[in-house]
Amino acid sequence: MRIWTVRNQKGGSGKTTLVLHTAVAAIERGLAVSVADLDTLRSAEKWSELRHRKVHSPAPAIVHGSMHDLEGMIEGAREAGTDLVLVDTPAATNNTTLRADSSAHMIIVPTKSSFLDVQALDETLHALQDSAKLGRTVVVRTAANGDKKMEAEIVRLARDVYEVALLDTQLPNQAIFATSL
């Protein structure tokens, strides 16, 4: 079983959207997927309830909980034969995100191309560096808007400063990603 944590200390970076689209894509490829929704907004859990009412196709198992529940959530997923657990974290660097990082095989940091998002990326990667988790971290650009200066800063931070993987693929700034949920 693989565990991927999606985290960024800034809200609105695309964490939940990325988690849910990744979960559905993994299910379409035949994987058993669970989502551990640690965000107090419970967005993934709310999406699941809506999807259950509107769409009659496979959906990931979504369980909401706190950092204290995470080990039990992961164990429950393991007992259920889950292939991939996606952990949706709150917008913060705190005990919840640090605990989620420690159990993850991969930490995905989504970022947008704005000044505030790039600042949050720097702070998030710095926190991961402090906790010795950069070796399993990858950055993905969400809602890419074509701002060349901010794009260059994302590349500089990821590749040159923190030496983490930066996905070449960028998710364009399209409303369809949010509205399709």
N, C-alpha and C positions, 0 to 999 in steps of 0.2 A: 504494500500500500504506500502510495506517495502522498505527501502533505505539502501543499503550496500555500504560503501565507501571502496575502495581498495587503500591502500597507504603505501608507504615506501619512505623515502627521497633519496634512492639510485636508480639509473637507472639500468635496467637489472635484477631486483629482481623477475620479473615474473608477475607484476601487470596486464598488458594488456592481457597477455596469460590467466591468471586466470579469469579475467573479462569475456573474450569472451567464454571460455569453460564453465564457470558457466552459462552464459546467454543461450547458446545453450542447456545445460542440463536442465535448468529450462523450456525452451520452450518445450522440449521433454516431460516434465511432465505436460504440459498443462497450464503453467503460461504465462501471457502477460508480456514481459520483454522490458525494455528500458535501453540503456546505455548512460550515460552522459559522453562524452569524453572531459575531461578538460585538457588533455595533449597537449601541443603545437605541439608535433610530429604528432598528429592526426592519430595514428596507428589504433585505433579501427574503425574510420571512413573509412580509406583506406581499411581495411579488409572487411568492409561491402560492399563497392563498388565492390571489387573483388568477394566476395561471391555472390552478386546479379548477376554478369555476368556468374559465373561458376556453381553455385549450385541452383537447383530449389526446395528449402525446406525452411520452416519458418526461419526467421532470426530476431534478436532483432532490434527494432528501435534504431538507433544510431544518436545522435545529438552532434555536437561539439560546444563548447562554452568556455567562460571564467568564472571566479568566479562571475562576475557580472550577468551572464546569468543563474546561477545555480537555483535560486528560480523559475524563469520562466520555466526552463526545467523541474523541478520537478512538477510544477503546470500543465504544458502541459501533462506530463505523467499521473498525477492524473485524468485530464479531459478525457484522452484517455482510462481510465479504466485499467491502468497498475497495475500489481500485485507486480512487483519487479523492482526497479531502481538500477542499478549498476553504481557507480561513479568511473571512471578511472581517477586517479589524476597524475599530473606530479611528476617527481623525485625531490622533494623539501619539505621543511617545510616552508610554506609561507601563505599569505592570502588565496590563492586558496584552499590549503589543510585544513587549519583551518576552512574555511567556509564549505567545504565538510564534515568535521568531525561533525560540529554542527548540520547538518540536518540528520545525519546517525543514523539508529537504530543499526547497527553493523559496526564496523571498522575492516577490515581484513588486516593484515600486513603480506605479503608474504616475506620470506627470504630464501636465499640460505645458504649453509654450507661452507662459506669461511670467512677468517679473515675480509675482508672489508665489507662483507654483515652483519656479526655479529656486527661490529662496527656501521653500519647504523641502524641495528635493535635496538641497545641500544639507539642511539640518537632519533630514531623515537618514541620508547616507552617513553623515557624521555619527549619528546614534548607532547605526549598524556597525560602523567601524569601531566605536568604543566597546561594543559588545562582541567583537570578533565574528561578525556574521556576514561580512562582505563577500566571502568566498562562495556563498550560495545565493548571491543577490543578482538580480537582473532588472534593468530599467526599461520600461516601455513607454513610448510617447503616445498619449491619448489626446484626442481633439486637436491634432496638429493643425496649426493655423497659418503656416507659411512664414512666420516671423523668423527671419534668418538669424538675427542677433540672439534671440532666445534659444533657437535650435542649436546654434554654435555653443552657447553656454551649457546646454544640457550635455552635449557631446564632450565638452571640456571637463565638466564635473564627473561624468560617469567614467569616461575612458582615461583621462589624464590625472585627475585629482584622486579619485577613489578606486580606479582600476577595476570597475565592475563591467559586466556584459551590458551592452546597450543594443536592444533589438533593432535591426535595420528597418523592420516593418514599423510603420507609423499608422495609428488608427486616425483616420481623418476626422475633422470636426463636422460630423454629420448628425443631425437630429434623429436620424433613423435608428442609431444605436440606442438612444434613450427611449424613443417612442415604441420601438419594437418589443421592448420588455413588457 
